[in-house]
Amino acid sequence: MISRLSSRRGRILAVCAAPVVALLATTVLAPLPYSVAQPGITVDVLGASDGEPVITVTEADGDGRESEGRLLMTTIAATSPDATVRVADVVDGWFETDRAVMPRDAVYPVGGDVEEIREHNAAQMRKSQNAAVRAALKQLRLTPDDVDVRLRLADVGGPSAGLLFALGIVDKVAGDGPGGGLTGGRTIAGTGTINADGEVGAVGGVPLKTQAAKRDGATVFLVPRAECAAARAELPEGLRLVPVSTLSGAVEALKSLQNGGRVPTC
């Protein structure tokens, strides 16, 4: 009697477990609505990209000043919007400090077609560049009649380089004022959107961008003030965070770094 009951119970458990196993297998193999991101490239906006200057300034009385040091815009590299991300990829991303699992909609908020997303990101970059030029000229109290600014950067999309573009323009035109550059010869990195009034906005992916900055030699990272906590979470050793909320605040912070003045911290 006991052996028969045990045998019957075993068959019941086996039958009940089969759908669960199938469900787990389906879950493991099914694509998920996530992207896996890692630190991306950095680009020195004071230098060149693909052999072309990122920023070219032509003033009424000649070309802009030569810059020293580096201003690195930072990026993240994410899986393509049409890539298949499964449970194993998500789990690996959660346990790796140089990776992040992000909702696909947060990385690619518009459209599902790769070409559509590429065009959207390119449009966002153009909009960011236009805003950066306007914000920088406002900071410098100049008009397009006084100075012509051209920005070139291929294969990078989105709006998050706005702050660095604007700082690069200010550096190329005026530097720190007394004749030096804004960087003081340092390698300074950062991220942040910008609007025409010089207001700096949040971008996302900051912990990965700080890793890219440290990897490429930066010692200072300019971060949108609203993302200080995210930046501190996995901050690489030896990288100093400087929170900013406006272009003018970023310019003053960089000047203070050189002269030993008060510099905001996260």
N, C-alpha and C positions, 0 to 999 in steps of 0.2 A: 504493500500500500504506500509506504513512504517513498520507495524508489520510483514507483509510477508517478506520484505527484511531483517529485523532483524533476523527473524527465519531462513531464508535461509543462511544468513551469519554465524549464529551460527553453522549450520550443516557443512558449508565449513570449519570453523575453527576446528571443532571437527575432521573431516576427515583428515585435514592436520596435526593436532597435533598427531594423532595416531602413525604414523611412528617415530616421534621424541621421544615420550614416550617409544616406543619399543626400540629405539636405546639407550636411556639413561639407560633403564633397563638392556639391554645387556652389556653395558659398565660397569655398577656397578657390575654385576655378573661375568664378564669375568676375567680370570686370566691375570695378568700383568707381564711383564718381569723384576720384581724387587725383591729384598730381603729386609726384615726388620731386622735390626741389633740392638743389645743392648750391654752394657758392659758385657764382658765375665769373665772368671776366670783369676786369676793371679797365677803364680808359682814362688816360691823363688828358683832361680837357685843355691843358696848357701846351700839349704836345701834338702829335700827329696820330692818325688812324688810317691804316692802309695807304701810307705815304702822303696823305693830305692833312694839312693843319685842321684840327677840330674847330678852332676859333680863329677867324681872320678879321682883324680890325684895321680899317683904313680911316684915318682922321683927316680933317680938312688940311692940316699942316704936315701930313705924312703918315707912316704906318704906326701902329700901336707899339708899346714898349716890349722889350724882350723880358720873358718871365723866367724866374729861377724856382727851384722846387717843383713839386708836382701836386696837382689837384685831381684826385681819382674819383670818378663816378663809379658806382658799384652796381652790380647786377646779380640776379639769381638765374640759374639754369634749371628749367623745369621740364618734365616729360611733355612730349608733344600732346596737343589736345586730342589727337586721334590715337594715342598710345593706350595700350591695355594695362591697367594697374590692378593687381589682384591682392588678396589678403596678405600673402607673403611679402609683397613689396611694401605694403602699409606697415606691417609689423617691423620689418627691417628699418624702415624710415623712422619709426618711433624710438628705436633703440640706438640709432647712430646720431652722434652730435653734429656731424657735417651734412645731415639731411633733414628735411622737414616734410611732413605730410600735410598737404593743404587741400581744401575743397577745390575741385576743378573750377567751379564758378568764381572762386576768389582769384585764381591765376588767369583764367580766360573768361571774363565776365560777359563777353559779347559773342554770340554765334557759336556754331559747332563746326563749321567748315574751316579747314586750316588756312586757306587763302583769305577768307573773310576776316579771320582773327589777325592774320599778318597785316592786312590793310588797316584794320582798326588800330593796331599797335603803332603802325607807321604814322597814322593820323594823330594819335596821341603824342607821339614824339614831336611832330611838326608843331602842334599846338603848344607843347611845353617849351620848345625852342623860341617860338614867337613871344610867349609870356616872359621867358628869361631875358630876352633882348629888351623888352619894354621895361621890365623891373630894373635891370641894370642901368639903362639910360636914365630912369627916374632917380635911382640912387646917385648917379653921377651928375644929375641936373643938366643933362644934355638932350638933344633932339637928334633924329635921324639926319638932319642937315649938317650937324657937327661931325658925325661919325657913322661909318657904314660897317655893319657887323654881319658876317656870314658864318653860319654854323654848319659843319659837315660831320655826319657820323652814320655810317652804314651798318646794317645788320643788328641794330639795337632798337627795340621799340618800347613804347610806354612813356609815362610822364615823369618818372621818378628822378631823372637827371636834371630837372629844372633848376634846383638850387645850385648845383655845381656849374652848370652853364653860366648862370648869372654871376657867380663869383669869378669864374674865369674871365668873363668880359670886363668886370671891374678891375681885375688884376692887369689885364692887357692894356687897359686905358689909363688907369691911375695908380695901380699898385696900392701901397699903403699910404700914399700921400707924400711923404718926405723923399721918395725916390726908390724905396725898396719894394719888394713884392709882398703880397698878402701871406705867402707861405713861410716867409723867413727861411727859405731853403729847405723846409721840411717836406715830407710826403704826407699830405693831408687827404683823407678820404671822407666821403659822406653820401647822403641820399636825402631826398625830399622833393616833393612837388613845389611849384611856385606859381603864383598868379601875377598879373601885371602890376599889382600894388606891392609886390614883394613879400607876400604872406607865404610862409612855408607850411606844407601839409604833409600828413602821414602817407606812407607808401606800402608797408607790409614787407615781410621777409627780412627784417632788419638783422636778426641774429646771423643769418647766412651771409649778409652783406658785410657785417663786421669781420667775419672769418675771411672773406675775400680780401678785405682791406689789409688785415694783418699779414696774410699770405704774401701780398704784393708790396709790403714794406711800409705801410702807413703806421704812424704813431699817434695820430689824432683822428677821431671820427666825428663828423658833424651829423647829429641825429635830430629829426623833428622832435620837439619837446614832448609831444603826446606819446612818443614811442620809447621813452627812456626806460621804462620797466622791461619792455621786450628786449632792448639792447643790452641791459644789464644781465639778463637771464643766462646768457652763455657768452659773456664778453671774453675775448681772447686776452691772455695776460700781456700787459705792456701797451694796450691800446686805450687811449684816453678818450672818454666820451665828452662831447660838448653839445648840450642841447640848444637848439635854435628855433625860433618861431617866426623870424622875419629875416630878410636879406640884410638889412642894416645891422641887426643883432649879430648875424654871422660875421659880417665884416669887422665889427667892433671886437668880437671875440678873437678873431685871428690877429688883429692888431695887439690885443692885450697879451696874447700868447708870446709875442715878440718882446714886448717891453716890460713884462713881469707884472702886468696889471691883473685885475680881478677877472677870472674867467668862469662862466657858469658851469656847473657840473650836474650830472643826473643823480 
